[in-house]
Amino acid sequence: MGRVLIVTGGSRGIGAATCRLAAGRGYAVCVNYRANRQAAERVAADCRAVGAAAVAVRADVAVEADVVCLFEAADRELGRVTALVNNAGILEPQMRVEDMDAGRLARVFATNITGPFLCCREAVRRMSTRRGGAGGAIVNVSSVAARVGSPGEYVDYAAAKGAVDTLTLGLSKEVAEDGIRVNAVRPGFIYTDIHASGGEPGRVDRVKASVPMRRGGQPEEVAAAILWLLSDEASYATGTFLDLAGGR
C-alpha cells in the first residue's frame, strides 16, 4: 500500500518544506491550506515535479466540518491516509496576558490545539488496526515555546503548544497497540512567515543571539526531523519529542 501523507498548513514554512521532502521520499502528499491557494498549488506542483501524487486541499483545521472534508478529499484523491503532520498554527500580535481577550484566546486555541485534536481523530479512524487500518504515524509540530512560555509575547501560543505536547503523550499511549506512532517536534526560532503574523517579521534575527548555536533554524531542518519520525527508521519511537532549537 502506498504512503499517503496529509500536512496541515502545508503552503508555507515548515509545512511546505515537509511536503517537498516527503514527495521526494515517495509519499503521496495532500497539501492543506486555509487561505493561500496559489502558494499551496505551487507546493503541490513541486511535489508532482519529482514524481509524487499531490493535491492541494483547502480546510480550516479549526472547523470540524472542514477537517472531515480534508480527510475525505485525501481518501478520494490519494488513498487511505497513512501519515499525518499537524503543522498548521497561528500567532496573534505580541501581547502580555493582561491585555488578551477571550476572542484572541479562542482563535489561538482553535487552530493550535483543537485543530490537531480533530485531525488526529480522523487519522486514527483511518490508521487504527482495530478499525481495519494498516497503522501509521502522526507527527505534531509543537514549539520550544511550550518549554519556555514566551513571556511578554505569546503565552497563549505557548500554552496551546503545551497542550499539543500533552496530546502527543496521551494519544501515543492510547493508540500504541493499534499500530499508530505519535511523536512531536519542538522547533525553536525558525525562519518562517509566522513571525510576521505576530507583528515582527525580523524576530528570528533579533533573538538568535540567545540561541547557543547563534543562528535561527531553516524549515528544511525541521522537515528532516519530521520525515525521520514518520519513517520506519523511527519504528520504536512513540511519545517522543525532538527539540530543534539550536540548543535553547
N, C-alpha and C positions, 0 to 999 in steps of 0.2 A: 504494500500500500504506500502511496506517495505521502510525502510530508507536506502538510498544509499549515501555514502559519498566518495568524492574524496579529498585526501590530497596530495597536490603537495610537492615535496621534502620529501616524506614520508619514506625514507630509513634510516634516522638518526635523532638524536636530538629531537627537539620539534615535528617534523613531525611523527617520529616513535612512540613516546610516545602517540601522539594523535590517531594514528591508533590503537594501542593496547587498549587504554582506550575506544575508540568508539566501537571496536569489542565486548568488554565486556558488553557494554550497548545496544547491539542489532543492530548495524549498519552493513550493508554490506559495505566493505571497498575496495576502489581502491587505492593502494599504488603506487603513481607516483615516478619515479626516473629518473635521467638523465644519470648516468654513472655506478653506483654500483649495478648491477643486483643481485648479491648474497646477499647483505645487504637487498635489497627490498624484495627478495623472503623469507628471514628469517622473516621479519616483517609480510609478508602475512601469512606465516606458523604459526606464533604466533597467528594471528587473527583467523585462522581456528581452532587452538587448543582449543579455547574457544567456538567453535560452530558457528562462523560467516563465511559468504561467503566473500572471499577476493581474489583479484588478484593484481599482480604487473605489471605495465604498464610503459614502457619507453617512455618519451617525454621530450623534452627540451622546457620549457614554454616560452622561448624567441623566439621560432619558431612557427609562426602561424599555419602551417600545422600540426605540432606535437600536438598542443593544440586541434585542431579539432579531430585528431585521438585519442587522450586521452579520450575525452568525448564520442566519438563513441564506443570505446572499453568498457568503463564503461557501456554504454547503453546496449551493446550486452551481456556482461558477467554478469552484476549485476542487470540491470534495470535502469529506468529513475532516474537521479541524483536528490536528494532532499537536499543535503548539500555539501558545498564546503569549504575547508580550504586552503587559499592561503598562503602557508608556504615557498615554495622554495625561496631561497635567496643566494646571493654570496657576498663575500668580496674580494677585491684586497689587496695587501700588503699595510701596513700602509704608508701614504704619505701625505705631505702637498699639498694643492691645487695648489700651484705654480709649482709643479713638475708633475702634472697629464696631460695626453694627451687625445685626443679625443677617441682613441681606448679603453682606460680604461673606460671612461665615457659611451661609447656606450654599453660595456659589462655589466656594473653595472646597467644601466637604463633598458636595455633589459630584464634582468632576474627579477629585483626587482620591476619594475613598469609596463613595457609593458606586462610581463607575467601575473600578476594579472588582468590587464585590459582584456586581451584576455580570461582568464579563467572565469572572471565574465560575459563576453559577452555570452560565451557558456552556463554557468549555468543559466543565466536569460532566455535565449531562451527555456530552458527546464522547468524551475520552474514557470515562469510567468503565472498567471491565465488568463491573456489576450491572451496567446498563447496555452491555453488548459492544462497548468500545474496545479499542486496541491499546489503551493507555495514552500517555502523552506527557507534556512538560509545560509548565507555566513559569514565566519569569516576571516578577513585579518590579517596576522601576520605582524604588523608594528614593531616598536622598540622605546625604550626610546630615541634612537639617534635622532629621529625626533624632540624631545624637546630640547636636549642639543647640537646637532650639531656635536659632535665627532671631535673637532678641533685637528689638527695635526695627525690625524689617518685616518678617514673615512668620510670626509664631503660629498663626493659623495654618499656614502651609506645612510648617514643621510638625504640627500636631496631626495633620492629616497623614503625613508620611510615617509618623509613628504608628498610626493605625494600620497603614499598609504593612508595616513590619509585623504587627500582631496578626493581621490576616494571613500573611505568609506563613508564620509559625503554626498557627492553628489549623489552617487548611492543609498544610503539608502533612500533619499528623492524621488528619481526618481522611485523606484520600490515598495515603501511602499504600494501603493494601489493594487499592483499586487501579494500580498501575500508573498513577499520576505523581510526578515530582513537582514540587512548588518551591521556588527559590527567589531570591531578590538580589538586585544590585543597588548600591547606595552611591550614586555619583556625588562628587563634590562640586567645585566650581568648573563648569564645562562651558565652552564657547558655543552657546546656542541662542536663539532669538527669545527665549523665555524671559531673559533678564529685561528686555525692553518692555515687556508687559508689566513689570514691577516699577517701571519708570527710570531705569538706569541701564541703558544698553551696554555701557562700558564697565559694568560691575566686576567682571572677572579680572580685568586688568587692575582695578582699584584694590582688590583684596588678595591678589595672587601672592604678594609678599608674605602673607600669613600662612601659606602652604609650605611645608618642609621642602618640597621639590621646586618651589619658587616659580611655578607656572600653572596656568589653567589647563584643563584637560580637553581633548578633542572628542567629538561624538563617536568617532570610529574606535576609540579606545574603550568606550563603554560598550559599543556594539559587539566588539570581540569577546568581551566577558559574557554578554548575554548569549551569544551563539555557543559559547562553551557550555554554559549551564543548560541550554536546550539539547546539547549533543549527547551521544552515548558515552562520550569521554567522562561525562559527569553523572554516570548511571547510578552511583551510590550517594549522590548529593541531593538531599531534600531538607527543607527548612534551613537552608544555608544562606548567608549574607556575604556578598563581596563588596567591600568598600573600595571605591575608585575615586580617591580624593587626594592623591599625591602625598599621603602620609598624615593628612589632617585628622 
